[in-house]
Amino acid sequence: MTLELREINELQTDKWVRDSTRRQILDLLKRRGRATVEEMAAALNITPMGVRRHLLALENADLVRIEIERRPMGRPTHVYKLTEEAEALFPKGYHQLVLNLLECLAAEEGMGRVDELFEHRKERLIATYAPRLEGKTLEERVAEIARIMSENGYMARWQKTERGYVLTEHNCALYHVARVYPQPCQTELAFIRELLGVEVTRINHIASGGTCCSYVIHESAPISLRRRAMPPESARQPEASETRRRRAASSKAKRRSR
């Protein structure tokens, strides 16, 4: 049994599990950590057969998994647990944590430090993914970047056009951060441009109210790459130590002034 397209679309918008028996099963497993069919049937006041039918759908959606639990007496028991994919259906506050940290960084050291942070992130991503594009044609690199972006939650696809290619992202994995800080979008454009080695233009932008992020990849416009090499960790440590020293001195001065 596999999920139909309608069910998959509903699952992506949370309608598939909202206010339903499947949602109750997921909530129960989240609270208890694990449960058998019989335990779920008793807790939800439905038949074991009904529970199994919903569990089968949840299994096919990679939201629950079965484990065999051996007990001191009797036969082994099948228990159900949530998968990592199911965690996305429960409230998370990661974006607020990131926003708070960026706000603190900007307040303490200025917006320039935020720029440096995202630039550093871009360079690390390039170092990670550049080997996957080596020796490929431009079209193969475009296809590979679409796969890379999809792997990171951007739901990307690409298509060939008369003058080059168009890369479209239907989801912004950093939406809440990008609405406040422009750096993620700026460095994403640079990331794509530097990996492809050609000029890239953004024509749609989710963070600005668009329904997708779209990039036109100009096949006949190669660019000269001047990628900055990542400094070794040992070379960055003195700078970090000096920053810590300055912060400690500043804190001590504030305490004296009080």
Secondary structure, 3 states (H helix, E strand, C coil): CCCCHHHHHHHHCCCCCCCCHHHHHHHHHHHHCCECHHHHHHHHCCCHHHHHHHHHHHHHCCCEEEEEECCCCCCCEEEEEECCHHHHHCCCCHHHHHHHHHHHHHHHHCHHHHHHHHHHHHHHHHHHHHHHHCCCCHHHHHHHHHHHHHHCCCCEEEEECCCEEEEEECCCCCHHHHCCCCHHHHHHHHHHHHHHCEEEEEEECHHHCCCCEEEEEEEEEECCCCCCCCCCHHHHHHHHHHHHHHHHHHHHHHHHHC
